[in-house]
């Protein structure tokens, strides 16, 4: 879960829960299906860029997201996520 404190009175959190995304802003919470959540993210990002430009801020920002819950991916799972023609060749030990 990503939780970021925007101010002492406002908390923003976003959490994937199965096929839905749960969003909390302050005391308000709502759930979105994954497709609507993607659209919402694009709308927020686009309008935030406009607002940034409106105040004359031209600096670049880099945002990232990492889900490290499955950092040790096994070979079988890696094969399933690729096309059927993918093969793995073990070398060394």
N, C-alpha and C positions, 0 to 999 in steps of 0.2 A: 504494500500500500504506500502511496506517495502522500505525505502530509507536509504541507508547507504553511507556516504561519505568516499571513500577510500583514497582520497588525495584531495588537493584543486582543482586539475584539472580533477578529475574523479569521477563521480557519478554513483552508481549502484542502479537501481530500478527495482522491479518486481511487476506486478499487474495482478490479474486475471480479465479478462473482458469477461464474458459469458463463452463460451467453449474454449477460447484462453488465453494464458499467454503472456503479453506484457513485454519484457525485454529491459531495456535501460542501456547501458554501455557508459559513457561519452556522446558523441554526436551521437552515433549509437543506433538505436532502431530496434527491430524486434519482430514479433509475432510468437508464436508456438501453435499448437494444444496441448491439454492436454497430449496426449500420448507421443508426441515428447518432451514436457517439462519435463515429468518424466524421459525419457531416458537421456536428456541433464543434468538433476540434478545428475543422477547416474554417468555419465561420469565425470562431474566436481568434484563431491565428491571423486570418486575413484582416480583421478589424483592429487587432492589436498593432499590426504593422502600419495600418493607416493612422492610428492614434499616435504612434511613435513618430511617424513622418510629420504629422501635424504640429508636434511640439518642437520640431527641428532636430531631433536626435537621429543621427545617421550612422551611429556605431553599429558594428555587427555583434550579434549575440549567437551563442551556440548552445543548443539545448540537446539533451540526450536522455535516453531511457534504457535501462538495463534490467533484465529479469534474470537474476543469478540463481534461481531456485533449481535449475537443471543444468548447472555448469558442467557436470560430468556426463556428457552424452555418450551413450554406448553405441557401438558400431551398428547394431540392428536398427535402432531408432534413427540414426543418421541415414541409413539406406532407405527407410520408409519415407523420409521427408524429401528424397530426391526422386529422379525419374527411375523407371524400372530397369534401365540399362546400366545403372551405376554399380560398379564393383569396387571392392576394397582389396588392396594388395598389401599384406603385412610384410615388412622388411625388418631385418635385424633380429632381435631376440624373440 
